[in-house]
Amino acid sequence: MTMTEPKTELTKPVDLTSLVPVLFGFAAFQQLRAASELQLFEYLDLNGPATSDEAAAGLGLPVKSARKLLLGTTSLGLTDRADDRYALSEMLRAAMQDGTWPLIRNIIDFQQRLSYLPAKEYAESLRTGKNLGLKHLPGTGNDLYTRLEQTPELENLFFRGMHSWSELSNPVLLHQVDYSGVTRILDVGGGDAVNAIALAQAHPHLKITVFDLEGAVEVAGDNIAAAGLGDRIDVVAGDMFGDPLPGGYDAALFAHQFVIWSPEQNVALLERAYAALPPGGRVIVFNAFAADDGRGPLYTALDNVYFTTLPSEESTIYPWREHEEWLGTAGFTDILRIRSEGWTPHGVIEGRKADE
């Protein structure tokens, strides 16, 4: 199937002045990270507008340091200044109120501690086709997940970051997909059960099984119990590539999986899902997508630095049309694109196994 791509808006350098945010992008992130680590935004949220001297006293910083930090956050539009007093921007004030800010803090920590140093290997990773950012992480192994298993602190950081990304991006999965004809979902590679829990809470008629490796389902089991959903969500340990997918489900969900693997591996996963599903069963693929016209979105283009340098040699964010090709190759029909109504380039693409 074909669809008309929406216009992709990118901030493109048109002169040297507009090149500044790109040239100093690393410093812009460090302004945000410092404000997060020093809890500037929490201070302003709790105390209201403050002068730089008051912020310095409240944060335990030298006055000159507070002034540098506030200059940075105000220039970036994270804080506003009026009558020598600094306040949260409208965006951050809303994020504080709706619970988004703690999720963003987790992602900032993820970017600083996992992604930042590996990102400098981007050019060489492109040149060699290898995820050379791994050299900055402890342990052995050729993919991020093997390395993380050897360092529990970083693995916990990774799960927190991925959990936060899922919460920010999964409204399209929760509220824009039609689950009226579905009762049981197999969440393939469901990790810590963040999406399974959210789906069960949003749709009380659903029962879900998280299928993943042993270490992941142990974490998932704890989260499911903490959410009080043990009667509607269970876990099954297994290898999505090496073990047959369990049967008896109306739909198979692949969340944030197809950005990790090669096209051949993604087709193989879809073929496994096709074999496990009953006639009329659906496969639901949820992740970030690149535009078919190769023009963005900007989020996707920048996030591909992470996917190129860390997860695996194959990982990347693929365009919508490639997912459609994989679904067709695996035998699925009635392919449907569902674009997120939110600010991230996440979406859902689904297909149906033909009735016999």
C-alpha positions as CSV (number, residue, x, y, z in Angstrom):
1,M,0.0,0.0,0.0
2,T,1.1,3.6,-0.4
3,M,0.4,6.7,1.5
4,T,1.2,10.4,1.1
5,E,3.9,11.4,3.5
6,P,3.1,14.3,5.7
7,K,5.4,17.3,5.2
8,T,8.6,16.8,7.3
9,E,9.7,20.0,9.1
10,L,13.4,20.2,9.8
11,T,15.5,23.0,11.2
12,K,18.1,23.4,8.4
13,P,21.1,25.7,8.7
14,V,20.7,28.5,6.2
15,D,23.6,30.6,7.5
16,L,26.4,30.4,10.1
17,T,24.1,31.8,12.8
18,S,21.6,29.0,12.4
19,L,24.5,26.5,12.4
20,V,25.2,27.4,16.1
21,P,22.7,24.9,17.7
22,V,24.2,22.1,15.6
23,L,27.9,23.1,16.1
24,F,27.3,23.4,19.9
25,G,24.7,20.6,20.2
26,F,26.9,18.7,22.7
27,A,27.0,21.8,24.9
28,A,23.3,22.3,24.7
29,F,22.8,18.8,26.0
30,Q,25.2,19.5,28.9
31,Q,23.2,22.6,29.9
32,L,20.1,20.5,30.1
33,R,21.9,17.7,31.9
34,A,23.4,20.1,34.5
35,A,20.1,21.7,35.2
36,S,18.6,18.2,35.7
37,E,21.4,17.0,37.9
38,L,21.4,20.1,40.0
39,Q,17.6,20.1,40.2
40,L,17.2,23.6,39.0
41,F,13.8,22.9,37.5
42,E,12.5,21.3,40.7
43,Y,13.7,24.3,42.7
44,L,11.8,26.7,40.4
45,D,8.7,24.5,40.4
46,L,8.7,24.4,44.2
47,N,9.7,28.0,44.9
48,G,8.4,30.0,41.9
49,P,10.4,32.6,40.1
50,A,13.8,33.4,41.6
51,T,16.7,35.7,41.0
52,S,20.1,34.2,40.1
53,D,21.3,34.9,43.7
54,E,18.3,33.2,45.2
55,A,18.8,30.2,42.8
56,A,22.4,30.0,43.8
57,A,21.5,29.9,47.5
58,G,18.7,27.4,46.9
59,L,20.9,25.0,44.9
60,G,24.1,25.5,46.9
61,L,26.0,26.9,43.9
62,P,28.4,29.8,43.6
63,V,26.5,32.9,42.3
64,K,28.6,32.9,39.1
65,S,27.7,29.2,38.5
66,A,24.0,29.9,38.9
67,R,24.2,32.8,36.4
68,K,26.0,30.6,33.8
69,L,23.4,27.8,34.3
70,L,20.4,30.2,34.0
71,L,21.9,31.9,31.0
72,G,22.1,28.5,29.3
73,T,18.6,27.3,30.2
74,T,17.1,30.6,29.3
75,S,18.9,30.8,25.9
76,L,17.6,27.3,25.2
77,G,14.0,28.2,26.1
78,L,13.9,25.9,29.2
79,T,13.5,28.9,31.6
80,D,12.1,32.4,31.1
81,R,13.4,35.6,32.6
82,A,11.3,38.7,33.6
83,D,12.3,41.5,36.0
84,D,15.6,39.7,36.9
85,R,13.7,36.6,38.0
86,Y,13.8,33.2,36.3
87,A,10.8,30.9,36.0
88,L,10.1,27.6,34.3
89,S,9.2,27.7,30.6
90,E,5.6,26.8,29.8
91,M,6.7,23.5,28.4
92,L,8.6,22.5,31.5
93,R,5.9,23.7,33.8
94,A,3.4,21.4,32.0
95,A,5.9,18.5,32.2
96,M,6.2,19.0,35.9
97,Q,2.4,19.0,36.3
98,D,1.6,16.0,34.1
99,G,4.4,13.7,35.4
100,T,6.4,13.9,32.2
101,W,9.5,15.5,33.7
102,P,10.7,12.4,35.8
103,L,10.6,10.4,32.6
104,I,12.7,13.0,30.8
105,R,15.2,13.0,33.6
106,N,15.6,9.2,33.2
107,I,16.3,9.7,29.5
108,I,18.8,12.5,30.2
109,D,20.6,10.1,32.5
110,F,20.5,7.4,29.9
111,Q,21.9,9.7,27.3
112,Q,24.7,10.9,29.5
113,R,25.8,7.6,31.0
114,L,25.2,5.2,28.1
115,S,25.0,7.1,24.8
116,Y,27.2,10.2,25.1
117,L,30.7,8.8,24.8
118,P,29.8,6.1,22.3
119,A,28.3,8.8,20.0
120,K,31.8,10.1,19.2
121,E,32.4,6.8,17.4
122,Y,29.6,7.5,14.9
123,A,31.7,8.4,11.9
124,E,33.9,5.3,12.3
125,S,30.9,3.1,12.9
126,L,29.4,4.4,9.6
127,R,32.8,3.7,7.9
128,T,33.1,0.2,9.2
129,G,29.5,-0.9,9.6
130,K,30.2,-1.9,13.2
131,N,28.8,-0.6,16.5
132,L,32.1,0.7,17.8
133,G,30.6,2.7,20.6
134,L,30.7,-0.6,22.6
135,K,34.3,0.1,23.4
136,H,33.2,2.7,26.0
137,L,31.1,0.1,27.9
138,P,32.6,-2.5,30.3
139,G,32.4,-6.2,29.5
140,T,32.6,-8.4,26.4
141,G,30.3,-9.2,23.5
142,N,29.3,-7.7,20.2
143,D,26.0,-6.2,21.2
144,L,24.7,-3.8,23.9
145,Y,22.5,-6.3,25.6
146,T,25.3,-8.8,26.2
147,R,27.4,-6.0,27.7
148,L,24.6,-4.8,29.9
149,E,24.0,-8.3,31.4
150,Q,27.6,-8.1,32.8
151,T,27.0,-4.7,34.5
152,P,23.8,-4.7,36.6
153,E,24.0,-1.0,37.3
154,L,24.1,-0.1,33.6
155,E,21.4,-2.7,32.9
156,N,19.1,-1.0,35.5
157,L,19.9,2.4,33.9
158,F,19.0,1.0,30.5
159,F,15.7,-0.5,31.7
160,R,14.8,2.8,33.4
161,G,15.5,4.7,30.2
162,M,13.7,2.3,27.9
163,H,10.7,2.3,30.3
164,S,10.6,6.1,30.2
165,W,10.8,6.1,26.4
166,S,7.9,3.6,26.3
167,E,5.7,5.7,28.6
168,L,6.4,8.8,26.5
169,S,5.7,7.2,23.2
170,N,3.1,4.5,23.8
171,P,-0.1,6.5,23.7
172,V,-0.3,5.6,20.0
173,L,-0.2,1.9,21.1
174,L,-2.7,2.3,23.9
175,H,-5.3,4.7,22.4
176,Q,-5.0,4.7,18.6
177,V,-5.1,0.9,18.0
178,D,-8.5,-0.9,17.8
179,Y,-8.5,-3.8,20.3
180,S,-12.2,-4.5,20.1
181,G,-11.6,-7.9,18.4
182,V,-8.7,-8.9,20.6
183,T,-8.7,-10.7,23.9
184,R,-5.2,-12.3,24.3
185,I,-1.9,-10.6,23.2
186,L,1.6,-12.2,23.1
187,D,4.1,-9.4,23.8
188,V,7.2,-10.7,22.0
189,G,10.4,-9.4,23.6
190,G,8.3,-7.5,26.1
191,G,11.2,-6.7,28.4
192,D,10.1,-5.3,31.8
193,A,6.4,-5.4,30.9
194,V,6.0,-1.7,30.6
195,N,3.8,-1.9,27.5
196,A,1.9,-5.0,28.8
197,I,1.0,-3.3,32.0
198,A,0.0,-0.1,30.2
199,L,-2.2,-2.1,27.8
200,A,-3.8,-4.1,30.6
201,Q,-4.6,-0.9,32.5
202,A,-6.0,0.9,29.4
203,H,-8.0,-2.1,28.2
204,P,-9.5,-4.2,31.0
205,H,-10.6,-7.0,28.7
206,L,-7.1,-7.8,27.5
207,K,-4.9,-10.7,28.8
208,I,-1.3,-10.5,27.9
209,T,1.8,-12.8,28.0
210,V,5.3,-11.3,28.1
211,F,7.6,-13.6,26.1
212,D,11.3,-12.8,26.6
213,L,14.6,-14.1,27.9
214,E,14.9,-15.4,31.5
215,G,16.5,-12.3,32.9
216,A,13.9,-10.0,31.3
217,V,10.8,-11.9,32.4
218,E,12.1,-12.0,36.0
219,V,12.1,-8.2,36.0
220,A,8.7,-8.2,34.2
221,G,7.2,-10.6,36.9
222,D,8.2,-8.2,39.7
223,N,6.7,-5.2,37.8
224,I,3.5,-7.1,37.1
225,A,3.1,-8.1,40.7
226,A,3.7,-4.5,41.8
227,A,1.0,-3.3,39.5
228,G,-1.4,-5.9,40.8
229,L,-2.0,-7.4,37.4
230,G,-0.9,-11.0,38.0
231,D,-4.3,-12.3,37.1
232,R,-4.2,-10.7,33.6
233,I,-0.5,-10.7,32.7
234,D,1.8,-13.7,32.8
235,V,5.4,-14.4,31.6
236,V,7.0,-17.1,29.5
237,A,10.7,-17.4,29.2
238,G,12.1,-18.1,25.7
239,D,14.3,-16.9,22.8
240,M,12.2,-15.2,20.1
241,F,14.6,-16.5,17.4
242,G,15.4,-19.9,18.8
243,D,12.1,-21.1,20.4
244,P,8.6,-21.4,18.7
245,L,6.3,-18.6,19.7
246,P,3.5,-19.7,22.0
247,G,0.1,-20.2,20.4
248,G,-3.4,-19.3,21.5
249,Y,-3.3,-15.6,21.0
250,D,-5.3,-13.2,18.9
251,A,-2.4,-10.8,18.3
252,A,1.3,-10.7,18.5
253,L,3.0,-7.5,19.6
254,F,6.5,-6.5,18.7
255,A,7.4,-3.3,20.6
256,H,10.7,-1.5,19.9
257,Q,12.1,-4.7,18.4
258,F,12.4,-4.0,14.7
259,V,14.9,-1.2,15.2
260,I,17.3,-3.7,16.6
261,W,17.5,-6.4,14.0
262,S,18.3,-6.7,10.3
263,P,15.5,-6.8,7.7
264,E,16.1,-10.6,7.3
265,Q,15.7,-11.1,11.1
266,N,12.6,-8.9,11.2
267,V,11.0,-11.0,8.4
268,A,11.9,-14.2,10.3
269,L,10.2,-12.8,13.4
270,L,7.1,-12.0,11.4
271,E,7.0,-15.4,9.9
272,R,7.2,-16.9,13.4
273,A,4.3,-14.8,14.4
274,Y,2.3,-15.8,11.3
275,A,2.9,-19.5,12.1
276,A,1.8,-19.0,15.8
277,L,-1.3,-16.9,15.1
278,P,-4.8,-18.3,14.2
279,P,-6.5,-17.3,11.0
280,G,-7.6,-13.7,11.3
281,G,-4.9,-13.1,13.9
282,R,-3.1,-9.7,13.9
283,V,0.5,-8.7,14.3
284,I,1.1,-5.3,15.8
285,V,4.5,-3.6,15.3
286,F,5.2,-0.5,17.5
287,N,8.4,1.5,17.2
288,A,9.9,4.7,15.8
289,F,9.7,5.1,12.0
290,A,11.7,7.0,9.4
291,A,9.8,8.9,6.7
292,D,9.6,7.1,3.3
293,D,10.9,10.2,1.5
294,G,14.2,10.1,3.4
295,R,13.8,13.6,4.8
296,G,13.4,12.9,8.5
297,P,11.9,13.3,11.0
298,L,14.7,15.0,12.9
299,Y,14.2,12.9,16.0
300,T,14.7,9.7,13.9
301,A,17.8,11.1,12.2
302,L,19.5,12.0,15.5
303,D,18.4,8.8,17.3
304,N,20.1,6.8,14.6
305,V,23.5,7.9,16.1
306,Y,22.6,5.7,19.1
307,F,21.4,2.8,17.0
308,T,24.5,3.0,14.8
309,T,27.1,3.1,17.7
310,L,25.6,0.8,20.3
311,P,22.9,-1.8,20.1
312,S,24.1,-4.1,17.3
313,E,25.7,-3.9,13.9
314,E,22.2,-4.3,12.3
315,S,20.2,-1.8,14.4
316,T,18.6,1.3,12.7
317,I,15.3,3.0,12.4
318,Y,13.6,1.8,9.2
319,P,11.0,3.6,7.1
320,W,7.4,2.7,7.1
321,R,7.5,1.1,3.6
322,E,10.1,-1.4,4.6
323,H,7.9,-2.7,7.4
324,E,5.1,-3.1,4.9
325,E,7.3,-5.1,2.6
326,W,8.3,-7.4,5.5
327,L,4.7,-7.9,6.6
328,G,3.8,-8.8,3.0
329,T,6.7,-11.2,2.7
330,A,5.6,-13.0,5.9
331,G,2.1,-13.4,4.5
332,F,0.2,-10.7,6.3
333,T,-2.5,-8.7,4.5
334,D,-4.8,-5.7,5.4
335,I,-1.7,-3.7,6.3
336,L,-2.4,-0.5,8.2
337,R,-0.3,2.4,9.3
338,I,-1.2,4.3,12.5
339,R,0.8,7.5,13.1
340,S,1.3,8.9,16.6
341,E,-0.6,12.0,17.5
342,G,2.2,12.9,19.9
343,W,5.6,14.5,19.5
344,T,7.7,11.4,18.9
345,P,8.0,9.6,15.5
346,H,6.6,6.4,16.9
347,G,3.7,4.6,15.4
348,V,2.1,1.3,14.8
349,I,1.9,-0.8,11.6
350,E,-0.2,-3.9,11.7
351,G,-1.3,-6.8,9.5
352,R,-3.7,-9.7,9.6
353,K,-3.3,-13.4,8.9
354,A,-5.9,-14.4,6.2
355,D,-8.9,-16.4,7.2
356,E,-8.8,-20.0,6.0
